[in-house]
């Protein structure tokens, strides 16, 4: 399913809605014709069918609503993680100001490289559902240089401990971002969503509507709405994938306002 996020968002939405719409109308064309030709329509009570349809559509609507709210919460959480990681990078950069000149310049250069890698390499890769190994390389180089500091004064040792704490915070937030990259709605829930769509649209076939055009219009509206909700769920399912994803703007802001100014 990762290839879906490589498509333009408008085309992805059109594709999903069209799939549900065409599938529903093809199924209706088959069922409606057979239902009226067989005479089974005379034994159907629209009131009874409507009661069952209301129950099924209500339960399915609740399912989609809860999943969408959960996906939106995950999207917001991913955005917060990215913002906090950018802030942790800024704190780490400022803490290095108390280091000796040579060590400070070298370490700050690694911090800048880390931000540059995130913006230019990690974020484009994340939008394709991939992870960039360049981050790990830069962080390993930074950590090796950071832990090799010697001959620090007592005042510098205090700053050193704060720098280590800021670095550990950065590592933890990076881990959370990588976990959010791999997260998403489990496959079994997607199966339930699709089966629920089949059941809901299938019940709409059971109504006795003499005019096929009117029946097709009502079923098409239902299928189109389900398609829109599924599209929304797909877009929010992976907060770092596709065009509608968490922005790298917090990192760019730190780089432009604190480091490159």
N, C-alpha and C positions, 0 to 999 in steps of 0.2 A: 504493500500500500504506500510505500515511501515515494513512489513515482508520482503519486497524486499531488504531492506538495511541490513538485517541480513545475506544475502547470500554473499559468496565471490565475489569480483568485477568481476573476470574473468567469473564466472558462471552466474552472472547477465547479463553481456554483451552477453554471448552466448545464454542465455535464450531469451532476447529481440530480438536479430538478428534472431534467429531460428524461433521465433513466427512470425515475419513479413515475413520471407522467405517462410516458409511452408504455411502460409495463402495465400500469393500471388500466389504460385505455384498451390495450390489446386483450387483457383478461376480461374486461367488461364486454367487449365486442363478442367474445366467445360465449360467455355465460348468458348475456342478455338474449342472444339469439336462441340458444338452446332452451332457456327458461320459458320463453314465450311459445316456442314451437311445440314443446312437450306438454303444455297445459298446466305445468306445475305452478305457474304464477297465480292460478285461481285459488290455490290452497294456502297461499302465503298471506299472513296478516302483517301489514306494515307496522302496526302498533307494537306487536310482539318483537318483531325484528328491530324496531327502533329502540326498545328497552335494552336488548342485548347489545346493540351497537353503541348505545350511550355508555354502558358499563365498560365495554372493551376500549372505546376511544378515551374514556376518562382515565383508565389505568395506564394506557399507553402514553397519554399526554403527561401524566404525573412522572412516568419513567423518563421521558425525554426532558422534562423540566428539571428533574433532579440531576440528571447526568449533565445537562447544560450548565446548571449552577455550579456543580462540582468542577467541571472543566474550566469555567470562568474563574473560579477560585484558584485553581492550579496555575492559570495564566497570570493572574495578579501576583501570586506567590513567586513565580519565576521572574516577573518584572522586579519585585522587591529584592530578590537574591542578586540579580544583576546590578541593581543600584547600590546595594550594600557592598558588593565586591569592588565596585568602582571606588566607593568611599574608603574601603579598607586599603586600596592601592594608594589613594591620596594620603592617608594617614601614614602608611609605610614610607612614602616618599618624603614627607615632612620630618619624620623621625630620624631620617638619615642625615639631617642637617648638622647634627652634633658630632658626626664622625670626622676623623682626619680627612684633609682635602682629597688625597689620592683615593682612599677607600670610598669616601662619599661620592665622588664623581663616577667611579666605576660601578658602584651599587645603584646609583640613580639612573645610570645609563641602562642597566638591566631592567629596572622598573619601567623605563620608557619603552624598551624593547618588548616587554610583556604586554603593555597596552597596545602597542602597534600590532603585535601578532594577533591579539584578540580582535581588533577592529578589521584588519586586512585579511586574516586567514581563518580564525576560529568562527567568526560570525557567518561568513559566506558558507563555510562547511556545515555549520549547525543548521542553516536553512535547508540544507539537503539531507539533514538527519545524520550527519557524520561528525566525528570529533577530530580535532587537529592535534597532532603530537608535538607541534612546535611550542605550545605552551609549556609542556613538560620539560623540554630542552632548556628553555629560558629560565624556568624556575629552578631547575637543577644547578644551572650555572650561578644563579643568584644565591642559592642556599650554600653552595660550596664556598663562595667568596664571603658570605655573611658569617658563617661559622668559623672562618679561619682568621678572624680578627684577633690581634695580640697587642699587648702594650697599651691597653686602654686605661685612662684615668678613672678614679672613682665616680666622677660625674658622668663620664662616658659609659661606664658599666651600667649605670641606672638607665640611661637612654638605650643601651644595648638590650637590656631585658624588655623594655617597652617595644623595641623594634622586633624582637623575637615574638612577642605576644601579637603584634600587628601582623606579622608574617603568618603565624599560625591561624589567625582569623581569616586571612586571605585564602589560605589553603583550604580551610573548612568551607568557605563560601564557594570556592571553585568546585569542590566536590559536590556541593548541593546543586550547583548549576549543571554539572554533568549528569547527576541523577535525574534532574528534571528533563534533560535532553532525551533520556531513554524512557521516561515515564509515558503514561497514556492510559486510555480506557482499555481494560483487558479484553481479549478476543471474545470471551464468553458473553460479555455485555454487548459487544457489537452484534453477536449472533441473536441475542434477545431483542435488540433494536430492530434488526431486519425481520425477524419472525413476527414481532409486534406490528410492523408495518404491513406485512402480508395479511395478518389477521384483521387489522383495522380496515384496510382497503377491501379485503375479501368480504367482510360483512356488508360493505356498501353495495355489493353486487346483489344482495338478497332482497333489496327493496324492489317493489313492483312499481315501475315507472313506465307508463305507456310510451312516452316520447324518449327514444334512444338519445337524442341530442341533449335533452335536459338531464338525463341520467349521466351521460358522458361529461356534461358541464360540472355537475355536482361532484362526481368521482374525481374528475381532473383537478378541481379546486382542492379537494382533500389530499390527493396525492402530491400536488404542488406544495401545499403547506408542510406536509411531512418531509418532502425533499428539502425544503428550506431549513427546517429544524435539523435535519441530519447534516446538511452542509455546515450549519453553524457549529454543530458538535465536532465535525471533522476538523474545521479550522482551529477550534480552541483546544482540540485534543492534545496537540503537541505544541507548546508555547514557543519553541525555538525553531519550528519548521515552517517553511513556506514564506509567502510574502507578508501575511498577517501574523507577524511574530514579534517577540520582544526585541526592542531596538537596542543597538549598541551605543546610543547617544550618551548614557552616563559615562562610559569609558572615554568617548570622544571629548566630552566636556572636561573631564579631569586632564586629559592630554593637552587640550588647547588652552585652558585657563590656568593650570598650575605648572605644567612642565614646559610647554613650548612658548610660554608668553615672554 
